Amino acid sequence: MTAPITELIHHSYRPPEGFDAPQPAVYKASTVFFPDVAAMRARDWKSKAGYTYGLHGTPTTFLLEERIAALEGGTDCVLTPSGLAAISLVSLALLHSGDEVLLPDNVYGPSKALAAGELANFGIRHRLYNPMNPQDLAAKIGPRTRLVWTEAAGSVTMEFPDLPELARLCRARNVVCALDNTWGAGLAFNPFDLEGDGLGVDISLHALTKYPSGGGDVLMGSVVTRDPALHLKLKLTHMRLGIGIGANDAEALLRALPSLALRYRAQDQAARQLAQWLAEREEIVQVLHPALPGTPGHTHWQTLCGPQDLAAGLFSVVFDDHYDAEQVDRFCDSLELFKIGYSWGGPISLVVPYDVALMRDPEVTPWPHKGTLVRFSIGLESAADLQADLAQALTRL
């Protein structure tokens, strides 16, 4: 007779199949059981036809991968513990010593730091190009260029590039084109079909931390492709690096995805209302929002995102240079509903002042403004209440 603890651990009861509910089940596992040795040896960890080890996928993570791939318009997806981890995965999978990667000079700051740090240590060169001038990219793609990063829109300065033309240049030179599509969230445009003729990027990267999560409480990234060979290359590196995500985080994403489009549009509409109001304020010399005329690349946004009329809940403003950085900091500190913090896409509105002079390369893309830039991420609060908060803080300048 077996001991009670053994009976407890090896209890034979299995719940009946057929249970269905709005939210999918959450499977937490490192070890996965096989019925026999032959089955263990026959299974391929790269295939979704079966399970081999928790790091290579569970029903929960497979489901999230499929939904994110569908959202982005791709066919395959790998998940990472953060958006920056997804950027690192792409770089490590595709670049080798002696290769070159090109970055837009308004690129997400940690991506530039990765290129200047770890990639440089591996003998990988990086150069910056002006994303608003496709000819600058064309001139800089060389024989060692293997990867070109794009952003639409720039996550701080908000320019919207001619993304189809950048993708076309990369395709003509047989260079992989990767897009940080966090701003578009898979909703504003289809990154794999930019003009309705199959022209698109090769890789769409998404910081699921932002809009898909929606709660400001989950870190996760995704890398989506349509090319099976490219996906396999990424998946092999993903395995060798031991990258995985937690089942609870996957559950949080799966629960949030059904409301993604509703939240995205609501935050977009509130952001446009506030951006237009700030454009009339004498303290502000420029509002940078892709959907507003006067923002660099507005016509590109119209062409690509016009059919959906979506533009995210993110925008920046440039203060008149009459106000110094200390005064602008006081404005940010005086805000009550806006919290000071990085990221975007959550329920609470955020504000961050930036020194653009430290972010842009003046030899690549001269910055036309002298005043301090402040970026706003609009949450789910009442737009009227947010406007009142901005108004009271402006009086503190």
N, C-alpha and C positions, 0 to 999 in steps of 0.2 A: 504494500500500500504506500502510495506517495505521500510525502509530507504536505501539510496544508499550504505552505508557501509555494511549493512546486505546483500544486494543483491551481493555486491562484494565478501564477504566472502563465501556465500552460492551459488555462481553462478553454474548453472546446467550443463554447458558445460563439456563434457568429450572427450578427443581426441580419434579418432578411434583406434581400436586394429589392430595389424598386422605390426607395425613398427619394422624393423629389421636393425641392423647396426653392424659394427665390434666390437664396444665396448658396453657392456651391460649398461642398464639404472642404474642410481644411485637413490636409495630410501632413503630419510632421514626422520626418524620418531622416535618419542617417543610414542605418542598415535597412536593406530591403530583402525580404525572404524569397528564395527560389524553391519551387517544388522538388527539384532534384538537381544533381550536378550537371546533367546534360542541358537542362534549361539555363543554368547559370553560364555555361560555356557558349551557348547558342545566342544569347542576347547581346545586342550591340548598344552600347551606351549612347551612341550618336543618334539612335532611332527612337521615335516616340511610340513605337509599337509595343514597348515593354519598359520595365524599370530595372535599374541595376544598382544604383546608389543614390542617396538623397541629394548629393551635390549635382548629379546629372539630371535630376528632374523627378517630380512627383505629380500626381494628378492635378494638384493645386497650381504648381508652377507651369506645367504644360498648358493648362487652361489660360493662365494669364499671358503667356507667350503668344498663344494663338489670337487672343483678343487684341493685344497690342499690335501684332502684325497686321490684323485686319483694320484697325484704326488708322495705321500709317499708310495703308495701301500696299503693303509688302506681303511676302509669303513666309518668311522665317524671322525668328526673333531670339536673341539671347538677352538675359536679364543680369544686371550687375548691382552691387550694393549702393551705387550713387551715380549721378550723371557724370562726374569726373572719372569714376572708375570705367564708365563706358567709353569715354574719350581715350583713356589710357589703353583700354583693350584694343580699340581700333588701331592706335599707333603701334602698339607692340606686335599686333598680328600682321601688319602690312609693311612695316619699315625695318630695314636692316642697316648695319654700318655702311656708310657711304651714300645712303639715300638722302633725299631732301623732301621736306614737307612744307607747303605754303599755307600761311594763315592770313585771314583778313586782319588788318591792323586794328579793327575794333572788336577782335575776338574776345570771348569770355576769358577773363584774366588768368584763372588757373590753367587754362589750356596753353596759354603763352608761357606760363611758368614751367609747365611740364616740358615743353619743347626746349626751353632754355636750360633746364636742369637735367632731368633723367635722359631725355632723348639726346641731348648734346653729349652726355657722358657715354652714351652708346655709339657715338660717332655719327649721329644723324643730324644733318643740318636743317635749320628752318629759316625761312625768309617771310617777310610781311608784304602783302600786296594791298592796293586800294580796292575795296570791294565795290565801290561805285564807278570804277573805271575798268571794264573788262579787258581793255587793251593792255593795262598794266599787268593783269594776270597772264595774258597771252605772252607778253614779253618776258615774264619771269619763269614760266614753265620751261624747264630745261631737261637735258637727257637723264639727270638723276632724280627728277621729281617723280615721286610715286603716289603722293596723296595731296589733295587740296581740300582744305576745310572751308565751309561757307556758313554764314549765319543769316537768317532772315526772320525778323529784323535784328540789327545789332542790339545786344541785350542791355546796353546802357545808353548809347548815342542814337539808337533807334532808326538808323538809315535802313532803307529797304533796297537791296541790290537787284540787278537784273539777273535773277537766279537762273532762268532758262538759258541765258547767254553764257553764264559761268559754267553751267553743266555742259553746254554744247562745246565749249572750248576744251574742257577736260576730256570729253568723249573723243574729240578729234585728235587729241594727243595721247589717247590711251592711258589716261591717268585717272585713278579712282577719285571720285568726287563725293565727299561726305558732308552732310548738312546737319548742323545742330538745329533740330526742329522743335525745340522746347517751346518757343514763342507760339508757333502755329498749332502745337498740340495735336497734330493729325486732323484738325478740323478746318483751319483757315485755307488750306490747299493740299493737294496730293503731291508729295515730294517725288514720287516715282512717275508721275504723269503730269508734267508742268504745262504742257500745251495741247493736251488731248491727242498727241501722236506718239506717246510712249517715251518722249524725251523726259529724262528725270535724273535725279542723283543716283548714285550707286548704294549709298548708305544713308539712312535716316536715324539720327541719334536723338534720344528724348530723355530729358531729366524728368522721370516720372514723379520725382519729388514735388514738382510744381502742380500743374493743373490736374493731372490724373489722380494724384493723391488728394489734393484739395483741402487737406486738414493741417498742413504745416507740421506733420508729425511722422512722416515716413521718408527715408532716404532710399532712392532706387533709380536705376537707369536702364535704358533698353537700347539695343542696336538691331535695326530692322533692315533686311535686304530682300531682293527679288532673285538674286543670282545664287543658285545652289552651291557653286564652287566657292564663291566669296563667303557665303554663310559657313561652309565647312571650315574654311581657313580661320574664321573668327571663333568658331566653336572649339576647334582644337586648341587654340591659344587660351580660350576661356577655361577649358579643362585643365590645361597644364599650369595655369595660374591658381587653380583652386577657387575660382570665384563662385560664390553662391549667395542666395538671398534667403531670408527667414520666412517660414510659412505664415507667421502672423502678419508680416508686412505684405505678403502676397494677398492674404485675405483682405487687408485694408484697401488695397488697390482694387480688387475685384468688387468690393462693396461700393467704392466711390465711382467706378467707371460709368454706371448707368446715368448718373447726374452730371457727367462731365460737360456735355454740350449745353445744358441749361446754365450751369455755373459760368462757363466760359462766356456765353453771350451776355449774361447779366453783368459780369465784371467788365466786359468790353463796353457795353452801353454806358455804364457809370463812368468809366475812364474817359470816354469821349465827351460826356457832359462836363466833367471837371476840367479836362484839357481845354475845351473851348472857352470855359469861364476864365481860366488862368490866362489864356491868350489875350484877354481884354484888360488884364491888370498892367498897370504902368511899371510895376516892379520887375516884370518878366519881359525879356527881349526876344525869346524864342521858345515855342512849345514844340517838342519833338515827339510826334505821334504819327505812325505811317498813314493813318486814315485822314490826316489833316493836311490840306494843301500847304505847301511851303516847307514841309519836312522832306529832306533829301530822299528820293526814291518813292515819293507818293504815287507817281504814275505807274511804277512797277507794282506797287501794292494794289492799285486799282485793277491792273491787268490780271494779276495772279489771284487775288483774294476778292475781287469785286463780285463775282458770282455768288459767293457765300456771304459777302459783306461782314467779314469777321476780322478783328484786329487785336485781340487779347486785352487784358486789363492793365497794361503797362505803358507808361510814358515818362518823359523827362522834360524838365524846364531849365532854361538858362536865365539866371538872374542878371539884371543890369549890373555892370561892373562898378557902379556907384556903391554897391554893397560888397563889403569884403567877406572873406571866408568865415570870419568869426561871427559876423552878423547873420549869414546864412545858416551857420550852425545853431545860432540862437533861435532862428525861425523853426528849424527842425526840432529843437528841444522843446519849443513852445506848443507843438502839436499835441493834442490829447488823445484823439482817436487813432491817428497814425502812429504806429510803433516803429522805432528805429531797429531795423534788422534786415539781413540779406534774404534772398530768395523771393519768390512770388507765387501766386496761384492759390494761397490759402484764404480763409474767411476773414482775416484781419488785415487791414490796409497797412502798408509799410512805406517808409521813406528812408533814403540814404543819400547823402551828399557825396559827390565824386570830384576828384581833381583830374579832369580830362587830360591835362598836360602830362600826367604820369601814365596815361593809358594809350594815347595815340602817338604815332611816330610822325613828327612834323615833316620829315622828308618824304613820307609816303602819302599821308593825307593831312594837309594843314587844317587845323581846327580854327574856324572863322570867329569864334567868340572868346571874349576875355573873362566874362563872368563865370561864377560858380554854377555847376550843373547839379541838379537834384533829381533823382529818379523816384517815381511813385509806383507802387503796386497797389491796385485797388482791390479791396476785398468784397465782402457781401453786405457791408453796412449800407444804410440809407445814403444815397448820393447827396441829398440835401444836408444831412448831418455832417458829412465829410466836407462839403463846401463851406459850411459855417465854421468848421475847425480850421480850414485853410485861411479863411478870412480873418479869424482872430489872431492866428499866428503871424500873418503878414503885418499886422499892426505892431508887432514886437520888433520888426526890423529896425 
